[in-house]
């Protein structure tokens, strides 16, 4: 498990982007609501996340009110006129984010369509939001467990809120309610140990002892239309 965390920190963490909702676009009062990750598509950086992170669970939120922090500045969704690509039936959304061109990116070849027996999810927990010298410093969270069979064509892993061992801590802990992780990558843990990033899904929800997300096949379909 420690090796999974080390590889995640090295290979995937640099591509993660916390996503915020600020009160009336007031950067002094940000509320971290999700996680995105950067994937290069058509030679441009695309930010992938859960659709509800941008438009809410009911679909009525304005995506232009959501932002990320880059090079000391707030960047709001749509600032550069980028269209949000999404599926009406799936909880994934993405948009080109050219302001992130200097950041590390995952590649299309990292998308894996085969099942994984052990899955790692990662992102930023909203409750771990910190501020120091007016700089945003969210804390990353990584969790690994066995895959779980779930309905609706989703990708699942066991995520019981009981004493578990997180991959980024040595002592047993209670798995937190993963607010802020929505939109984070779901990865094949065994491939990650070998130093390879294999994206199997995008995390979207958790309850009843499982964490679930949209499969990478759905992401690939949205990218094909982008």
KAKAQUI-V318495 format. One record per residue. N is the residue number from 1. RES is the residue in one letter. PSI is psi in whole degrees, 0 to 359 (* if undefined). Layout:
BEGIN
n;res;psi
N;RES;PSI
N;RES;PSI
END
This chain:
BEGIN
n;res;psi
1;X;322
2;X;324
3;X;324
4;X;313
5;X;319
6;X;316
7;X;321
8;X;313
9;X;322
10;X;316
11;X;332
12;X;319
13;X;320
14;X;344
15;X;354
16;X;145
17;X;117
18;X;140
19;X;136
20;X;157
21;X;121
22;X;145
23;X;110
24;X;40
25;X;35
26;X;106
27;X;349
28;X;349
29;X;64
30;X;151
31;X;110
32;X;124
33;X;351
34;X;182
35;X;144
36;X;165
37;X;149
38;X;130
39;X;130
40;X;127
41;X;130
42;X;37
43;X;19
44;X;149
45;X;128
46;X;134
47;X;121
48;X;138
49;X;183
50;X;142
51;X;322
52;X;341
53;X;325
54;X;321
55;X;5
56;X;164
57;X;332
58;X;357
59;X;9
60;X;354
61;X;153
62;X;116
63;X;333
64;X;350
65;X;2
66;X;147
67;X;165
68;X;164
69;X;126
70;X;128
71;X;41
72;X;9
73;X;151
74;X;135
75;X;117
76;X;145
77;X;126
78;X;1
79;X;323
80;X;18
81;X;12
82;X;137
83;X;141
84;X;119
85;X;134
86;X;169
87;X;138
88;X;340
89;X;1
90;X;152
91;X;57
92;X;142
93;X;154
94;X;158
95;X;150
96;X;135
97;X;79
98;X;341
99;X;347
100;X;17
101;X;337
102;X;2
103;X;153
104;X;148
105;X;149
106;X;165
107;X;162
108;X;329
109;X;346
110;X;351
111;X;124
112;X;134
113;X;3
114;X;160
115;X;151
116;X;138
117;X;333
118;X;128
119;X;139
120;X;131
121;X;150
122;X;153
123;X;207
124;X;128
125;X;129
126;X;324
127;X;347
128;X;13
129;X;132
130;X;156
131;X;130
132;X;123
133;X;42
134;X;19
135;X;133
136;X;129
137;X;70
138;X;153
139;X;126
140;X;152
141;X;136
142;X;135
143;X;136
144;X;137
145;X;175
146;X;148
147;X;158
148;X;144
149;X;123
150;X;164
151;X;175
152;X;13
153;X;11
154;X;162
155;X;133
156;X;156
157;X;157
158;X;130
159;X;67
160;X;136
161;X;72
162;X;185
163;X;115
164;X;172
165;X;115
166;X;152
167;X;349
168;X;18
169;X;150
170;X;333
171;X;148
172;X;148
173;X;169
174;X;127
175;X;126
176;X;158
177;X;122
178;X;51
179;X;126
180;X;341
181;X;345
182;X;128
183;X;354
184;X;161
185;X;147
186;X;125
187;X;152
188;X;108
189;X;321
190;X;322
191;X;325
192;X;320
193;X;326
194;X;1
195;X;17
196;X;137
197;X;117
198;X;106
199;X;117
200;X;348
201;X;178
202;X;120
203;X;135
204;X;332
205;X;164
206;X;132
207;X;168
208;X;36
209;X;7
210;X;151
211;X;139
212;X;159
213;X;167
214;X;140
215;X;158
216;X;338
217;X;324
218;X;317
219;X;316
220;X;321
221;X;319
222;X;319
223;X;324
224;X;334
225;X;354
226;X;*
END
